[in-house]
Amino acid sequence: MPELIGGERRSCQRFEIALNVRFSYTSRGKEVHYGQGVTAELSRRGVLFRSDCVPPEGAEITLRLEWPFLLQNVCELEVVMKGRVLRTTPRGTVVVTHGHEFRTCGERSFGENAGPNTLVVA
């Protein structure tokens, strides 16, 4: 009789977290669509989110997540993730990500002449 494999077998740890998310995807190669929603699960390689505007399976998508912590207690951050829509289930839309980066957002910056989305490190 084969032994059952127990425990979590996913390669990346998942976190149940509700973050506001804005997204955009292209359909038919040229028409850009926008939407917003809330994340349900987040990992290094994927996102599960809920939205009234459901992107189609296979679409290349860019997600912008509101990060809940400030950079040096001053500057708001967002996480920009790029990926592909794997599927949509009753729990939400599953996106497999292939890249992410943290970006500053808002009017605050660290340099006097820095524009928005610019981080100046002294």
NORKAZI-V924038 format. One record per residue. N is the residue number from 1. OMEGA is omega as a letter, one per 20 degrees, with the letter a starting at -180 (none if undefined). BURIAL is I if it has 24 or more other ideal C-beta (glycine too) atoms within 12 Angstrom, else O. Layout:
N,OMEGA,BURIAL / N,OMEGA,BURIAL
This chain:
1,a,O / 2,r,O / 3,r,O / 4,r,O / 5,a,O / 6,r,O / 7,a,O / 8,a,O / 9,r,O / 10,a,O / 11,a,O / 12,r,O / 13,r,O / 14,r,O / 15,r,O / 16,a,O / 17,r,O / 18,r,O / 19,r,I / 20,a,O / 21,r,I / 22,a,I / 23,r,I / 24,r,O / 25,a,I / 26,r,O / 27,a,O / 28,r,O / 29,a,O / 30,a,O / 31,a,O / 32,r,O / 33,a,O / 34,r,O / 35,r,I / 36,a,O / 37,a,I / 38,r,I / 39,r,I / 40,r,I / 41,a,I / 42,r,I / 43,a,I / 44,a,O / 45,a,O / 46,a,I / 47,r,I / 48,r,I / 49,r,I / 50,a,I / 51,r,I / 52,r,O / 53,a,O / 54,r,I / 55,a,I / 56,r,O / 57,r,O / 58,a,O / 59,r,I / 60,a,I / 61,r,I / 62,r,I / 63,r,I / 64,a,I / 65,r,I / 66,a,I / 67,a,I / 68,a,O / 69,r,O / 70,r,O / 71,a,O / 72,r,O / 73,a,O / 74,a,O / 75,r,I / 76,r,I / 77,r,I / 78,r,I / 79,r,I / 80,a,I / 81,r,I / 82,a,O / 83,a,I / 84,r,I / 85,a,I / 86,a,I / 87,r,O / 88,a,O / 89,r,O / 90,r,O / 91,a,O / 92,a,I / 93,a,I / 94,r,I / 95,r,I / 96,a,I / 97,r,I / 98,r,O / 99,r,O / 100,r,I / 101,r,O / 102,r,O / 103,r,I / 104,r,I / 105,a,I / 106,a,O / 107,a,O / 108,r,O / 109,a,I / 110,r,O / 111,a,O / 112,a,O / 113,a,O / 114,r,O / 115,r,O / 116,r,O / 117,r,O / 118,r,O / 119,r,I / 120,a,O / 121,a,O / 122,none,O
